């Protein structure tokens, strides 16, 4: 599943968030060559949806958001990452598993973008369980 909707999402968010989203998208595709990606949950408050990245044998493992004041990268098995991403408020169906919970990092501007840390989390996430199935 290669989806143009992720490119549309990146092109449609705030330009300062788009720069970081392009970096994360590029890192994911570099570090996980067989990654599948698309946008989900298109609704009036999020007409472009939410980009999700996953592996067919694990499910969705990473997602991105563009909020009003920050860009966010979420990891479905976030509590299994070392170090754990700092933001624990990640409501959603992925948090129904009792063995792990989703976590994310919120990045206010490009100077806060820690590529080494995000690269480490992506490398770890590809080995961890995901959420749902990829069709």
Secondary structure, 3 states (H helix, E strand, C coil): CCCHHHHHHHHHCCHHHHHHHHHHHHHHHHHCCCCEEEEECCECCECCCEEEEEECCCEEEEEEEECCCCEEEEECCHHHCCCCCCECCCCCHHHHCCCCCCEEEEECCHHHCCHHHHHHHHHHHCCCCCECCCC
